[in-house]
Amino acid sequence: MAERHLSSLRPALLPLSLVDVGWSVGGKQVLAGITATLRHGSRTVVLGANGAGKSVLLRLCHGLLQPTSGQVRWGTPEVPGEPRRQAMVFQRPVLFRRSVLGNMTFALGIAGVARSERRDRALAALERVGLAALADRPARVLSGGEQQRLTLARAWSLGPEVLFLDEPTANLDPGATREIEAVIEAIHAGGTKIVLVTHNLGQARRLGDEVLFLDRGRLVERSPIDRFFHQPTSAEAAAFLKGELPWH
């Protein structure tokens, strides 16, 4: 059974509103004029060619970057010093020099979970992703797929309302990819909002309910997943699906 949100008794973090958001670095405009509202329930997939600004958009949503124009607003703002109510998993797993279980309990400690609860919560999350038998193994000797399942378990154990995923299966073989997708589906089924960046169009279809399509730093289309793949409304999306957009 999925872990209940730690914030279940607090006002909902969502919706997340992006209001005319832009981000520039070194005089280069990476994102411009992004306006969208992300709500609970539907799984959102962010698509676009390399350089379209997908990863930057996720980092702005998560708070790793601050917009240089516009605003990123949560329905209920996070409070500094309180456990974060949203999490992010990156393309390359970020792991501590600890055991698999140590990675879990350390993250729970940072999040403010009582020491008496950490081990049981960590083991329950590892069981859900199929890593309980490897709890005592050094995290950095795991396979790529196992490492990514560990990062997902670590995020899941915190009970986030929103989970941002930046190409979580980009470097994995098909078998490991299927395992990761199964974990993502389970996290979603437990009530967490999923926001996923991927280049894998098959994965987008399997894991998405709606698409945000970026082209050259702008949001040019937002539509349900089936409509996007069968009847895109923008010329840019149609070209992308045909493989005609240049790689930036």
C-alpha positions as CSV (number, residue, x, y, z in Angstrom):
1,M,0.0,0.0,0.0
2,A,1.3,3.4,-0.9
3,E,2.5,5.7,1.9
4,R,0.0,8.4,2.9
5,H,1.2,12.0,2.4
6,L,3.0,13.5,5.3
7,S,1.1,16.7,4.6
8,S,-2.4,15.1,4.4
9,L,-3.8,17.3,7.2
10,R,-2.4,20.5,5.7
11,P,-3.9,22.6,2.8
12,A,-2.9,21.2,-0.6
13,L,0.3,22.3,-2.1
14,L,-1.2,22.2,-5.6
15,P,-2.2,23.9,-7.9
16,L,1.2,25.1,-9.2
17,S,0.8,28.2,-11.3
18,L,3.5,29.5,-13.7
19,V,2.7,33.1,-14.6
20,D,4.6,34.5,-17.6
21,V,7.8,32.7,-16.4
22,G,11.1,33.3,-18.1
23,W,14.7,32.4,-17.3
24,S,17.8,33.8,-18.8
25,V,21.5,33.1,-18.3
26,G,24.5,34.9,-19.7
27,G,22.2,37.1,-21.9
28,K,20.6,34.0,-23.4
29,Q,16.8,33.6,-23.0
30,V,16.2,29.9,-22.2
31,L,12.5,30.1,-21.3
32,A,10.1,32.9,-22.0
33,G,6.4,33.6,-21.3
34,I,5.5,30.2,-19.8
35,T,2.0,30.3,-18.3
36,A,0.4,27.1,-17.1
37,T,-1.4,25.6,-14.1
38,L,-0.6,22.1,-12.9
39,R,-3.3,20.5,-10.8
40,H,-3.6,17.3,-8.8
41,G,-4.5,14.0,-10.4
42,S,-3.3,14.0,-14.0
43,R,0.2,12.9,-14.9
44,T,2.0,15.7,-16.9
45,V,4.6,14.9,-19.4
46,V,7.0,17.7,-20.7
47,L,8.2,17.1,-24.3
48,G,10.4,19.0,-26.7
49,A,13.6,18.8,-28.6
50,N,17.0,19.1,-26.9
51,G,17.5,22.7,-25.7
52,A,13.8,23.4,-25.6
53,G,14.1,24.2,-21.8
54,K,12.4,21.1,-20.3
55,S,14.9,20.5,-17.5
56,V,15.1,24.2,-16.7
57,L,11.3,24.3,-16.4
58,L,11.4,21.4,-13.9
59,R,14.1,23.1,-11.8
60,L,12.1,26.3,-11.7
61,C,9.1,24.4,-10.5
62,H,11.1,22.5,-7.9
63,G,12.7,25.7,-6.7
64,L,16.3,24.9,-7.6
65,L,16.3,27.9,-10.0
66,Q,14.5,31.2,-9.6
67,P,12.7,32.8,-12.6
68,T,14.3,35.9,-14.0
69,S,10.8,37.1,-15.0
70,G,7.3,36.1,-14.0
71,Q,6.3,34.0,-11.0
72,V,6.1,30.4,-9.8
73,R,3.3,30.1,-7.3
74,W,2.1,27.1,-5.2
75,G,-1.5,26.9,-4.0
76,T,-0.2,26.8,-0.4
77,P,3.4,28.0,-0.3
78,E,6.0,25.8,1.3
79,V,7.3,27.0,4.7
80,P,11.1,27.4,5.1
81,G,12.3,25.0,7.7
82,E,9.4,22.6,7.3
83,P,9.8,19.3,5.4
84,R,9.5,19.8,1.6
85,R,6.2,18.6,0.1
86,Q,7.6,18.0,-3.3
87,A,10.6,16.1,-4.6
88,M,12.7,15.7,-7.7
89,V,14.6,12.8,-9.2
90,F,17.3,13.4,-11.8
91,Q,18.6,11.6,-14.9
92,R,21.7,10.6,-13.0
93,P,21.1,9.2,-9.5
94,V,22.5,11.4,-6.7
95,L,23.5,9.0,-3.9
96,F,25.3,9.4,-0.5
97,R,28.4,7.3,0.3
98,R,26.3,5.1,2.5
99,S,24.4,1.8,2.3
100,V,21.1,1.5,0.5
101,L,19.3,1.7,3.9
102,G,21.6,4.5,5.0
103,N,20.7,6.6,2.0
104,M,17.0,6.2,3.0
105,T,17.3,6.9,6.7
106,F,19.7,9.9,6.1
107,A,17.2,11.5,3.7
108,L,14.3,10.9,6.2
109,G,16.4,12.5,8.9
110,I,17.0,15.6,6.8
111,A,13.3,15.7,6.3
112,G,12.7,15.8,10.0
113,V,11.2,12.3,10.4
114,A,11.7,11.0,14.0
115,R,14.6,8.7,14.4
116,S,12.3,6.0,15.8
117,E,10.3,6.0,12.5
118,R,13.1,6.1,9.9
119,R,14.2,2.5,9.7
120,D,10.7,1.1,9.3
121,R,9.6,3.7,6.8
122,A,12.8,3.2,4.8
123,L,12.5,-0.6,4.7
124,A,8.8,-0.3,3.6
125,A,9.8,2.0,0.7
126,L,12.7,-0.3,-0.3
127,E,10.2,-3.3,-0.2
128,R,7.9,-1.4,-2.6
129,V,10.6,-0.9,-5.2
130,G,12.1,-4.4,-4.8
131,L,15.4,-3.4,-3.0
132,A,14.8,-4.6,0.5
133,A,17.2,-7.5,0.0
134,L,19.9,-5.1,-0.8
135,A,19.4,-2.8,2.2
136,D,23.0,-3.3,3.5
137,R,24.8,-3.1,0.2
138,P,26.7,0.1,-0.6
139,A,24.4,2.3,-2.7
140,R,27.1,3.2,-5.2
141,V,27.8,-0.4,-6.3
142,L,24.2,-1.0,-7.4
143,S,23.3,-1.2,-11.1
144,G,22.0,1.9,-12.8
145,G,18.5,0.7,-12.7
146,E,18.8,-0.2,-9.0
147,Q,20.3,3.2,-8.2
148,Q,17.4,4.9,-9.8
149,R,14.9,2.8,-8.0
150,L,16.7,3.8,-4.8
151,T,16.3,7.4,-5.6
152,L,12.6,6.9,-6.3
153,A,12.2,5.0,-3.0
154,R,14.0,7.8,-1.2
155,A,11.6,10.4,-2.7
156,W,8.6,8.2,-2.2
157,S,9.3,7.6,1.5
158,L,8.9,11.3,2.1
159,G,5.3,11.2,0.9
160,P,5.6,14.1,-1.6
161,E,2.5,15.7,-3.1
162,V,4.4,16.3,-6.3
163,L,7.3,14.4,-7.8
164,F,9.3,15.9,-10.6
165,L,11.2,13.4,-12.8
166,D,13.9,14.5,-15.2
167,E,14.6,11.8,-17.8
168,P,14.7,9.1,-15.1
169,T,15.3,6.2,-17.5
170,A,17.5,7.9,-20.1
171,N,20.5,5.7,-19.5
172,L,18.8,2.4,-18.7
173,D,18.1,-0.8,-20.7
174,P,14.5,-1.8,-21.5
175,G,14.2,-4.1,-18.5
176,A,15.3,-1.5,-16.0
177,T,13.1,1.1,-17.7
178,R,10.1,-1.1,-17.2
179,E,10.9,-1.5,-13.5
180,I,11.2,2.3,-13.1
181,E,8.0,2.9,-14.9
182,A,6.2,0.4,-12.6
183,V,7.5,2.3,-9.6
184,I,6.4,5.7,-11.1
185,E,2.9,4.2,-11.8
186,A,2.7,3.0,-8.1
187,I,3.7,6.4,-6.8
188,H,1.1,8.0,-8.9
189,A,-1.5,5.5,-7.7
190,G,-0.7,6.5,-4.2
191,G,-1.8,10.1,-4.8
192,T,1.4,11.9,-5.9
193,K,1.2,14.3,-8.8
194,I,3.8,13.2,-11.5
195,V,5.6,15.7,-13.7
196,L,7.9,13.9,-16.1
197,V,10.4,15.1,-18.7
198,T,11.3,12.3,-21.2
199,H,12.6,11.9,-24.8
200,N,11.0,8.4,-24.9
201,L,7.7,9.0,-26.7
202,G,6.5,5.4,-25.9
203,Q,7.1,6.2,-22.2
204,A,5.2,9.5,-22.6
205,R,2.2,7.6,-23.9
206,R,2.4,5.0,-21.1
207,L,2.9,7.4,-18.2
208,G,1.2,10.6,-19.3
209,D,-2.3,12.0,-19.2
210,E,-1.4,15.4,-20.7
211,V,1.5,17.0,-22.6
212,L,3.2,20.3,-22.2
213,F,5.2,20.7,-25.4
214,L,8.1,23.2,-25.4
215,D,9.8,24.6,-28.5
216,R,12.8,27.0,-28.2
217,G,11.9,28.0,-24.7
218,R,8.2,28.6,-25.2
219,L,5.1,26.6,-24.4
220,V,3.5,26.1,-27.7
221,E,1.0,23.3,-27.0
222,R,-0.8,21.7,-24.0
223,S,-3.2,18.9,-24.7
224,P,-4.4,15.4,-23.6
225,I,-1.9,12.7,-24.4
226,D,-4.0,11.0,-27.1
227,R,-4.8,14.2,-28.9
228,F,-1.2,15.4,-28.8
229,F,0.0,12.2,-30.6
230,H,-2.9,11.9,-33.0
231,Q,-4.0,15.5,-33.7
232,P,-1.3,18.0,-32.5
233,T,-2.6,21.6,-32.8
234,S,0.7,23.3,-33.4
235,A,3.0,23.0,-36.5
236,E,5.9,22.7,-34.1
237,A,4.5,19.7,-32.3
238,A,3.5,18.0,-35.6
239,A,7.1,18.5,-36.9
240,F,8.5,17.2,-33.6
241,L,6.5,14.0,-33.9
242,K,7.7,13.5,-37.5
243,G,11.3,14.0,-36.3
244,E,11.7,17.2,-38.4
245,L,12.6,19.6,-35.6
246,P,16.4,20.5,-35.5
247,W,18.3,19.5,-32.4
248,H,19.4,22.7,-30.8
